[in-house]
């Protein structure tokens, strides 16, 4: 019996950890879904963190444990892992800007119908909120920095000025395509509006 004690203890720890992770993720998603419903009903700028927390049945400190601000509910940055995976799927010999330009449509094409609908709902909030449309530029720069950092880390080479400019331009075009899609309320095809924005880079 004694020799099985540590294994039983480890299993209990794992189960507890998994349960806490699932609970955290469920709360995270509930806050997000609640906020999105409130934004769509009353407008982003008319909804407070207190209202979101109350409707989601969490405390205000719990809200901030999940999201740094109300803005971060909507203006989400990719994770470093997502960025690395996107770049890894493209030929390493291509310039960083071209790798991003080819990777993003692949990412969008892989969205499930539910994910696409959730993305549309989020970008509709951004498209209809002037302050968020303006802030999108800051998130573009942050995302571009993540791509450049990932590329430098994997290649061991510091991106040159042309890489920095090209990467920034691709992310600006990507955002423009998403906004145009949201402005059409999803009536236009997402890949079409993004491709249209990317083609403008070559005009």
C-alpha positions as CSV (number, residue, x, y, z in Angstrom):
1,X,0.0,0.0,0.0
2,X,2.7,2.4,1.0
3,X,4.4,2.3,-2.4
4,X,1.2,3.5,-4.1
5,X,0.8,6.5,-1.7
6,X,2.8,9.1,-3.8
7,X,1.0,8.1,-7.0
8,X,-2.4,8.5,-5.3
9,X,-1.3,11.9,-3.9
10,X,0.0,13.0,-7.3
11,X,-3.3,12.0,-9.0
12,X,-5.2,14.0,-6.5
13,X,-3.0,17.1,-7.1
14,X,-3.5,16.7,-10.8
15,X,-7.2,16.4,-10.6
16,X,-7.4,19.5,-8.3
17,X,-5.2,21.4,-10.7
18,X,-7.3,20.4,-13.7
19,X,-10.5,21.4,-11.9
20,X,-9.1,24.8,-11.0
21,X,-8.0,25.3,-14.6
22,X,-11.4,24.5,-15.9
23,X,-13.1,26.7,-13.4
24,X,-10.7,29.6,-14.2
25,X,-11.4,29.1,-18.0
26,X,-15.1,29.0,-17.4
27,X,-15.0,32.2,-15.4
28,X,-12.8,33.9,-18.0
29,X,-15.2,33.0,-20.8
30,X,-18.3,34.0,-18.8
31,X,-16.9,37.4,-18.1
32,X,-16.0,37.8,-21.8
33,X,-19.4,36.7,-23.0
34,X,-21.2,38.8,-20.5
35,X,-19.2,41.9,-21.4
36,X,-19.9,41.3,-25.1
37,X,-23.6,41.1,-24.6
38,X,-23.6,44.3,-22.6
39,X,-21.5,46.1,-25.2
40,X,-23.8,45.1,-28.0
41,X,-26.9,46.1,-26.0
42,X,-25.7,49.4,-24.6
43,X,-22.5,50.3,-26.4
44,X,-18.9,49.8,-25.2
45,X,-18.4,53.2,-23.6
46,X,-21.7,53.0,-21.7
47,X,-20.7,49.8,-19.8
48,X,-18.6,49.8,-16.7
49,X,-16.4,47.1,-15.2
50,X,-18.7,47.1,-12.2
51,X,-21.7,46.3,-14.4
52,X,-19.8,43.5,-16.2
53,X,-18.7,42.0,-12.9
54,X,-22.2,42.1,-11.4
55,X,-23.8,40.6,-14.5
56,X,-21.1,37.9,-14.6
57,X,-21.6,37.2,-10.9
58,X,-17.9,37.9,-10.0
59,X,-16.2,40.5,-7.9
60,X,-14.4,43.4,-9.4
61,X,-11.0,42.1,-8.2
62,X,-11.8,38.8,-9.9
63,X,-12.6,40.7,-13.2
64,X,-9.1,42.3,-13.0
65,X,-7.5,39.0,-12.2
66,X,-8.8,37.8,-15.6
67,X,-8.5,41.0,-17.7
68,X,-6.2,44.0,-17.1
69,X,-8.9,46.4,-18.2
70,X,-12.3,46.6,-20.0
71,X,-10.4,47.4,-23.2
72,X,-8.4,44.1,-23.0
73,X,-11.6,42.2,-23.2
74,X,-11.9,43.4,-26.8
75,X,-8.4,44.4,-27.9
76,X,-6.8,41.0,-27.4
77,X,-3.2,40.4,-28.2
78,X,-2.1,37.0,-29.5
79,X,0.1,34.8,-27.3
80,X,3.8,34.3,-28.0
81,X,3.0,30.7,-28.8
82,X,0.4,31.7,-31.4
83,X,2.8,34.0,-33.1
84,X,5.6,31.4,-33.2
85,X,3.2,28.8,-34.6
86,X,2.0,31.2,-37.3
87,X,5.5,31.9,-38.4
88,X,6.6,28.3,-38.2
89,X,4.0,27.3,-40.8
90,X,5.7,29.5,-43.4
91,X,9.0,29.1,-45.3
92,X,11.8,30.5,-43.1
93,X,13.6,31.9,-46.2
94,X,10.8,34.4,-46.8
95,X,11.0,38.0,-45.5
96,X,9.1,38.3,-42.2
97,X,6.4,40.6,-43.7
98,X,5.7,38.0,-46.4
99,X,5.5,35.2,-43.9
100,X,2.9,37.1,-41.8
101,X,1.0,38.1,-44.9
102,X,0.7,34.4,-45.9
103,X,0.1,33.1,-42.4
104,X,-2.8,35.3,-41.4
105,X,-5.3,34.1,-44.1
106,X,-4.5,30.5,-43.2
107,X,-5.3,31.3,-39.5
108,X,-8.6,32.9,-40.5
109,X,-9.5,30.1,-42.8
110,X,-9.1,27.6,-39.9
111,X,-11.6,29.4,-37.7
112,X,-14.6,27.3,-36.8
113,X,-18.1,28.9,-37.5
114,X,-18.4,29.6,-33.8
115,X,-15.0,31.2,-33.6
116,X,-15.7,33.3,-36.7
117,X,-19.0,34.5,-35.2
118,X,-17.2,35.4,-31.9
119,X,-14.5,37.2,-33.9
120,X,-17.2,39.2,-35.8
121,X,-19.0,40.1,-32.5
122,X,-15.7,41.4,-31.1
123,X,-14.7,43.4,-34.2
124,X,-18.2,44.9,-34.4
125,X,-17.7,46.4,-31.0
126,X,-14.3,47.8,-32.2
127,X,-15.8,49.1,-35.5
128,X,-18.6,50.9,-33.7
129,X,-16.4,52.5,-31.0
130,X,-14.2,55.4,-32.3
131,X,-11.9,55.1,-29.3
132,X,-11.2,51.4,-29.9
133,X,-10.7,52.0,-33.7
134,X,-8.0,54.4,-32.7
135,X,-6.5,52.2,-30.1
136,X,-6.3,49.3,-32.6
137,X,-3.2,51.0,-34.1
138,X,-1.4,50.6,-30.7
139,X,-2.3,46.9,-30.6
140,X,-1.1,46.5,-34.2
141,X,2.3,47.9,-33.2
142,X,2.5,45.6,-30.2
143,X,1.6,42.6,-32.3
144,X,4.1,43.6,-35.0
145,X,6.7,43.7,-32.2
146,X,5.8,40.2,-31.1
147,X,6.3,38.9,-34.7
148,X,9.6,40.6,-35.0
149,X,10.8,39.3,-31.7
150,X,9.7,35.8,-32.5
151,X,11.5,35.9,-35.9
152,X,14.7,37.3,-34.3
153,X,14.6,34.6,-31.6
154,X,14.2,31.7,-34.1
155,X,16.7,33.0,-36.7
156,X,19.2,34.7,-34.4
157,X,19.2,37.7,-36.7
158,X,18.0,41.2,-35.8
159,X,15.2,42.4,-38.2
160,X,16.3,45.3,-40.5
161,X,14.4,48.5,-41.0
162,X,12.7,47.1,-44.1
163,X,11.4,44.2,-42.0
164,X,10.1,46.5,-39.3
165,X,8.3,48.7,-41.9
166,X,6.9,45.8,-43.8
167,X,5.7,44.0,-40.7
168,X,3.9,47.1,-39.5
169,X,2.3,47.7,-42.8
170,X,1.0,44.1,-43.0
171,X,-0.6,44.4,-39.5
172,X,-2.2,47.7,-40.4
173,X,-3.7,46.1,-43.6
174,X,-4.9,43.1,-41.6
175,X,-6.7,45.4,-39.1
176,X,-8.2,47.4,-42.0
177,X,-9.6,44.2,-43.5
178,X,-11.1,43.1,-40.2
179,X,-12.7,46.4,-39.7
180,X,-14.2,46.4,-43.2
181,X,-15.6,43.0,-42.6
182,X,-17.1,44.2,-39.3
183,X,-18.5,47.3,-40.9
184,X,-20.4,45.1,-43.3
185,X,-21.8,43.2,-40.3
186,X,-20.2,40.0,-41.7
187,X,-22.1,40.3,-45.0
188,X,-18.8,40.4,-46.9
189,X,-16.4,37.4,-46.8
190,X,-13.7,37.8,-44.2
191,X,-10.9,36.5,-46.4
192,X,-12.1,38.7,-49.2
193,X,-11.8,41.9,-47.1
194,X,-8.4,40.9,-45.7
195,X,-7.1,40.0,-49.1
196,X,-8.4,43.3,-50.5
197,X,-6.5,45.1,-47.8
198,X,-3.3,43.1,-48.4
199,X,-3.5,43.8,-52.1
200,X,-3.6,47.5,-51.4
201,X,0.0,47.1,-50.0
202,X,1.2,46.4,-53.6
203,X,-0.8,49.2,-55.3
